[in-house]
Amino acid sequence: MSLAEAAAGVNDAFTSIPIIDLSKDTTPEGRTALAHEIRDACMKVGFFYIQNHSIPQTCFDNILTAMQTYFSLPVETKMKLHHKTVANFKGYSPPLDANIDPANNHKGDFHEGFEIGWEELEAKAIDEKRANDGAMAGSNVWPSDDCPGFRDACLEYYHAVVSVGRALFPLFALALELPETYFSDMTKNSAAIMRTLHYPLQDGHPDVDDETPGIGAHTDFECFTILWQQPDVQVLQVMNSEKRWINAPPIKGTLVVNIGDQLAMWTNDVFKSTVHRAMNKSGKERYSIPLFFGTDYHVNIEPIPSCVSANRPAKYSPVTAGDYVNKRLKDMYHTV
């Protein structure tokens, strides 16, 4: 049975998010079993937790401290690096600056964030890995004077999670019944956008109420997202096929992985890019870090043949990865 045929019989009215243990990735048999678990999660849910991901707790502790320090700075200090003054959305975005679901939210998304892309730990004046970024070209900016430890903590975490993402791509290939190296030539300099996010307290803010989302209902733009959630603060919700919101609470020792639009387009929706949102009704501040992992920006995205059939024709026209991400970001921030 082809993947296209298998997808037709999937029950995607899920009520929980599966947990996948990456420690199985030690033998050929273990990798095959792991790939089957990933395929099942991607076809039914589009989300899964990963445990035993190899990132040490100190890395999470360091970046949380750095985020708390940076986001506590005065607004006017943070606005010196407002993303609308920087190439390709790098830098700071204030609360209500973005609105990813304007049809259902007229106020904006109530979070603030700081966005970065690839950068070596030892900065280079010219980074050959970013030579083909095209529509998404643009260097990072940093609040070096106002928050001197922010860059180091962000890049330590960024490179740790990029390593996890690179380990996942061969497993996605196996899950799609492709050679492990299928994505290798397309991910030599894999594009990864990371956003450190802070969801402030809603009390006392004149422009928000309990129904104002931290981030409105949406799908992600790249191939997949790897998300760290602050412990003990429930915010993330995922929509199943019955239009019910299913909580995806923080689970100690795990990261959340979800399929994005590009992998859904590549698989002709065999793998699901599932709608989700962040609703902070906890009465607490909340921090999180999504890293959006994709292919090299110049790569053309079009359906894999095994995911297309007479009963499941190709749903998407080819598009380059960078052009697609650039368009979605412009829509989110309402820029031309």
Secondary structure as GFF3:
##gff-version 3
##sequence-region A 1 336
A	DSSP	alpha_helix	3	8	.	.	.	ID=ss1
A	DSSP	beta_strand	19	21	.	.	.	ID=ss2
A	DSSP	three_ten_helix	22	24	.	.	.	ID=ss3
A	DSSP	alpha_helix	28	44	.	.	.	ID=ss4
A	DSSP	beta_strand	47	51	.	.	.	ID=ss5
A	DSSP	alpha_helix	57	71	.	.	.	ID=ss6
A	DSSP	alpha_helix	75	78	.	.	.	ID=ss7
A	DSSP	three_ten_helix	79	81	.	.	.	ID=ss8
A	DSSP	three_ten_helix	83	85	.	.	.	ID=ss9
A	DSSP	three_ten_helix	87	89	.	.	.	ID=ss10
A	DSSP	beta_strand	91	93	.	.	.	ID=ss11
A	DSSP	beta_strand	112	116	.	.	.	ID=ss12
A	DSSP	three_ten_helix	128	130	.	.	.	ID=ss13
A	DSSP	three_ten_helix	134	136	.	.	.	ID=ss14
A	DSSP	alpha_helix	150	175	.	.	.	ID=ss15
A	DSSP	three_ten_helix	184	186	.	.	.	ID=ss16
A	DSSP	beta_strand	192	199	.	.	.	ID=ss17
A	DSSP	beta_strand	215	218	.	.	.	ID=ss18
A	DSSP	beta_strand	224	229	.	.	.	ID=ss19
A	DSSP	beta_strand	236	239	.	.	.	ID=ss20
A	DSSP	beta_strand	245	247	.	.	.	ID=ss21
A	DSSP	beta_strand	254	259	.	.	.	ID=ss22
A	DSSP	alpha_helix	261	266	.	.	.	ID=ss23
A	DSSP	beta_strand	276	278	.	.	.	ID=ss24
A	DSSP	beta_strand	286	293	.	.	.	ID=ss25
A	DSSP	beta_strand	300	301	.	.	.	ID=ss26
A	DSSP	three_ten_helix	305	307	.	.	.	ID=ss27
A	DSSP	beta_strand	319	320	.	.	.	ID=ss28
A	DSSP	alpha_helix	321	333	.	.	.	ID=ss29
###
